[in-house]
Structure formats: structure tokens, C-alpha cells
Amino acid sequence: MATAVRAFTVHSDYPPPSKGPRGEGERSLGLSAQQGSRDAFAELVRRHQVRAFAIARAVTLTREDAEDAVQEGFLHAYRALARFRPDQPFGAWLGRIVANAALDIGRRRKVRDADQLHESLAAPFHDPAEQDELRRRLRTGLAALPERQRAVIVMHDVEGFTHGEIGELLGMPEGTSRSDLHHARAALRRMLGDLRE
């Protein structure tokens, strides 16, 4: 069981996803993985590891928690292969599992150091004199948001997911994603206060 999953290790330099065919080829891989093919599961992992990490990172905000969530998500997916329906996209199914694993990690680690937010998080402000203060307040503001709102704002505004994708990954209606984004942005505006936009 762990052999196929062990093939995936989160590194700072991801190998590029395999360029195999999607759709029917992926359906065949899913069926083979369900029948016990570790190679098929390893190929599915290779195809989806970058996006899975982006999802986990959007939810958790720290690289360490995202790595843990991806590992847990892939392990859970491997164990739950019998429940995978080959007529659905494997990436969407896996994305929901990884998002849930990331939310679980967030719940287990309520108290976290906001300074762990990776410096590469894009900030929409560019005044160098305000950059350090902005970073500190942005980290604090994101950490203060409810987990689901934080996940939605980072997935939408930083990672570029659509509301439809976010809704599917987090298991909620698209309208709820839009509402969460609105409330998250409003809360951040209040918390960032006097800093220029």
C-alpha cells in the first residue's frame, strides 16, 4: 500500500506532471489502481501532485502543513480507491480528499505561528516603506479568518481557482464560495485598515 504513495514526496522542486492522456487514459488508470496496480496509482499521483499541493497550501497556508495534508490525502485516497467512481475526474475526487485533509490539519493545529506564512504569498500592495508592516498585518489577518474563508480567499485570489472549482474541492455551493470570498475580503480590509490598497 505505502509503496505507491511513498513514490510521492513533497520537494521544493516538483518533477513536472506526466504528460499522459487525460480523460479515458485517466479512467483506465483509475480502474487499474482500484484493481491493485501500484504503478497506476503512482502515475495518478504524478499527474495530480502539483495541483494537490496548491490546494493544500491554499487551505493551510504553511508549507509544512500542506506537505502533511498532501501525504495524508494521498494515503487516504489510496485506502479509499474502492469508493472512487471511474466516471468522475480523478483530480476532482483527489482534490476534495486533500482539501479535507488540509482542513483537518488546520483544526488540529488551531494555534499556529502566523510568521510561517511563506514569503512568496503575493501581496497586492507595492509600497516598500509599508511592506514589512503589510506582511505582518496580512499574516495576522489571514490567520484570524475562519478556516473556510481563509481557504477560499487564498485559493481564489492567490492560486487562481474559480468559484466552481473551490465549491467542488471544499464541498460547498459555488454561491457559498462567492459569499465567503466577499466576507473574507471585507474582514481583511477592516484588519488592514489604514494601509493603502
C-alpha positions in Angstrom: 0.0 0.0 0.0 2.6 2.6 1.1 4.9 1.8 -1.9 2.8 3.7 -4.4 2.3 6.6 -2.0 5.9 6.6 -1.0 6.7 7.4 -4.6 5.3 10.9 -3.9 7.4 13.1 -1.7 6.9 16.8 -1.5 10.0 18.6 -2.6 10.7 22.2 -3.2 11.3 21.3 -6.8 8.4 19.2 -8.2 9.0 16.9 -11.0 6.7 18.0 -13.9 3.5 16.1 -14.0 3.5 13.3 -16.6 2.1 14.3 -19.9 -0.1 11.2 -20.4 -3.6 11.5 -21.9 -6.4 12.7 -19.6 -10.0 11.5 -19.8 -10.2 7.9 -21.0 -6.5 7.2 -20.2 -7.0 8.6 -16.7 -10.2 6.5 -16.3 -8.2 3.4 -17.2 -5.5 4.3 -14.7 -8.2 4.7 -12.0 -9.7 1.3 -12.8 -6.2 -0.3 -12.7 -5.5 1.4 -9.4 -8.7 0.1 -8.0 -7.7 -3.4 -9.1 -4.4 -3.1 -7.1 -2.0 -1.6 -9.6 0.5 0.5 -7.7 2.0 1.7 -10.9 -1.3 3.1 -12.0 -1.8 4.9 -8.7 1.7 6.2 -8.8 1.0 7.7 -12.2 -2.2 9.3 -11.0 -0.1 10.8 -8.1 2.4 12.1 -10.5 -0.3 13.7 -12.7 -2.0 15.5 -9.8 0.7 16.2 -7.1 1.3 19.8 -8.1 -2.4 20.8 -8.0 -2.9 18.8 -4.8 -0.1 20.7 -3.2 -1.6 24.0 -4.4 -5.0 23.1 -2.9 -3.4 22.1 0.4 -1.3 25.2 0.6 -4.3 27.4 0.0 -6.1 25.8 2.9 -3.2 25.6 5.4 -1.0 28.5 4.3 2.2 26.8 5.7 4.4 24.6 3.6 4.8 22.1 6.4 1.1 21.6 7.0 0.5 21.5 3.2 3.0 18.7 2.8 1.4 16.8 5.7 -2.1 17.3 4.1 -0.9 16.1 0.7 0.7 13.0 2.2 -2.5 12.3 4.3 -4.7 13.0 1.3 -2.8 10.6 -1.0 -2.8 7.9 1.7 -6.5 8.3 2.3 -7.2 8.3 -1.5 -5.2 5.0 -1.8 -7.1 3.4 1.0 -10.4 4.7 -0.4 -9.9 3.7 -4.0 -12.8 1.2 -3.8 -15.1 4.3 -3.4 -13.7 6.1 -6.5 -16.2 6.2 -9.3 -14.2 6.0 -12.6 -16.9 8.1 -14.4 -15.8 11.1 -12.3 -12.5 13.0 -12.8 -9.8 11.6 -10.6 -8.3 15.0 -10.0 -11.5 16.4 -8.6 -12.0 13.4 -6.3 -8.5 13.6 -5.1 -8.7 17.4 -4.6 -11.7 17.0 -2.3 -9.8 14.5 -0.2 -6.7 16.7 0.0 -8.8 19.7 0.9 -10.5 17.8 3.7 -7.1 16.5 5.0 -5.8 20.1 5.0 -8.9 21.4 6.9 -8.4 18.6 9.4 -4.8 19.6 9.9 -6.0 23.2 10.4 -8.5 22.1 13.0 -5.8 20.1 14.9 -3.4 23.0 14.8 -5.5 25.9 15.8 -2.6 27.7 17.4 0.0 28.4 14.8 2.7 30.9 14.2 1.4 33.4 11.6 5.0 34.2 10.7 5.3 30.8 9.0 3.3 32.2 6.1 5.6 31.7 3.1 7.1 35.0 1.9 6.0 34.2 -1.7 2.4 34.9 -0.9 1.6 37.6 -3.3 0.5 40.8 -1.7 -1.4 43.4 -3.8 0.5 46.3 -2.2 3.8 47.6 -3.6 4.9 50.5 -1.4 8.3 49.4 0.0 8.0 51.6 3.1 4.9 49.7 4.1 5.9 46.2 3.0 7.0 44.8 6.4 4.0 46.2 8.2 1.7 44.9 5.5 3.2 41.4 5.6 2.8 41.3 9.4 -0.8 42.5 9.2 -1.7 40.3 6.3 -0.4 37.2 8.0 -2.3 38.2 11.2 -5.4 38.9 9.2 -5.3 35.7 7.3 -4.7 33.7 10.4 -7.7 35.4 12.1 -10.1 34.4 9.3 -12.3 31.3 9.8 -10.6 28.4 8.0 -13.1 28.2 5.2 -12.9 31.9 4.4 -9.1 31.8 4.5 -9.1 28.8 2.2 -11.5 30.5 -0.3 -9.6 33.8 -0.4 -6.2 32.2 -0.9 -7.5 29.6 -3.4 -9.3 32.3 -5.4 -7.0 35.4 -5.1 -3.6 33.7 -4.9 -3.9 30.3 -6.6 -6.5 31.4 -9.2 -9.1 28.7 -8.7 -12.6 29.5 -9.9 -15.6 29.6 -7.6 -16.9 26.4 -9.2 -13.6 24.6 -8.6 -13.4 25.9 -5.0 -17.0 24.8 -4.3 -16.3 21.3 -5.7 -13.0 21.0 -3.8 -14.4 22.2 -0.5 -17.8 20.5 -0.9 -20.0 23.6 -0.9 -22.2 25.5 -3.4 -20.5 28.0 -5.7 -22.5 30.8 -4.2 -21.1 29.9 -0.7 -17.6 30.3 -2.1 -18.5 33.7 -3.5 -20.0 34.8 -0.2 -17.0 33.5 1.8 -14.7 35.4 -0.5 -16.7 38.6 -0.1 -16.7 38.3 3.7 -13.0 37.4 3.8 -12.0 40.4 1.7 -14.2 42.7 3.8 -12.6 41.3 7.0 -9.1 41.8 5.6 -9.9 45.3 4.5 -11.0 46.1 8.1 -8.0 44.5 9.6 -5.5 46.2 7.2 -7.2 49.5 8.0 -5.1 52.5 7.0 -2.7 50.7 4.6 -3.1 51.9 1.0 -4.7 49.5 -1.5 
